[in-house]
């Protein structure tokens, strides 16, 4: 799966089952029981980030790879009045 954000935008991913992630990036939280991943990338997070989630489906764990691309555009939005 692929997701695109502008810099400083918030990401929220919902999974249909309990989920695991081995390493959480700075500014993120994982509600593993309800299958929700939240991430508010801070300044300087631009580029591609690859996450590998483990989604429990019955007795098995299905691997889901999410690639998040962050572009620098969101920073400009903060300066508009």
C-alpha positions in Angstrom: 0.0 0.0 0.0 1.1 3.6 -0.6 0.2 6.8 1.2 1.2 10.3 0.3 1.3 13.2 2.8 2.6 16.8 2.8 5.1 17.7 5.5 3.6 18.1 9.0 0.3 16.4 8.0 -1.1 13.7 10.3 -1.4 10.1 9.3 -4.0 7.7 10.7 -4.1 4.1 9.5 -6.9 1.6 10.5 -6.4 -2.1 10.3 -9.2 -4.7 10.5 -7.6 -6.6 13.4 -4.9 -6.4 16.1 -1.7 -5.1 14.7 2.0 -5.0 15.6 4.9 -2.8 14.4 8.4 -3.5 15.6 9.8 0.0 15.6 7.7 3.2 16.0 8.9 6.4 14.4 9.2 9.6 16.4 5.8 11.2 16.8 3.8 8.0 16.4 1.6 5.8 18.6 0.1 2.4 17.9 -3.2 1.2 19.4 -2.4 -2.4 18.7 -5.6 -3.8 20.2 -7.9 -1.7 18.0 -5.6 -1.8 15.0 -4.9 2.0 14.7 -1.6 3.6 13.9 -1.2 7.4 14.3 1.8 9.4 13.1 2.4 13.2 13.2 5.7 13.5 11.4 7.7 16.5 12.6 9.8 19.0 10.7 12.5 17.4 8.7 10.5 14.2 7.8 10.5 14.3 4.0 10.9 11.4 1.7 9.9 7.8 1.7 9.3 5.7 4.8 8.5 2.0 4.8 6.5 0.3 7.5 5.9 -3.4 8.0 2.8 -4.2 10.1 1.8 -7.6 11.4 -2.0 -8.0 11.2 -3.4 -10.9 13.2 -5.9 -12.8 11.1 -7.2 -15.8 13.2 -4.1 -17.9 14.1 -1.9 -16.3 11.5 -0.1 -13.0 11.2 -0.4 -11.3 7.8 2.4 -8.9 6.8 1.3 -5.5 5.4 3.8 -3.1 4.0 2.9 0.5 3.9 5.1 3.1 2.0 4.6 6.6 3.2 5.9 9.4 1.0 6.1 12.8 2.6 6.5 15.9 0.3 7.7 19.3 1.5 4.4 21.2 0.6 2.7 21.1 4.0 5.3 23.4 5.5 4.1 26.2 3.2 0.5 25.9 4.5 1.6 26.8 8.0 2.7 30.3 6.8 -0.7 31.3 5.2 -2.9 33.7 7.0 
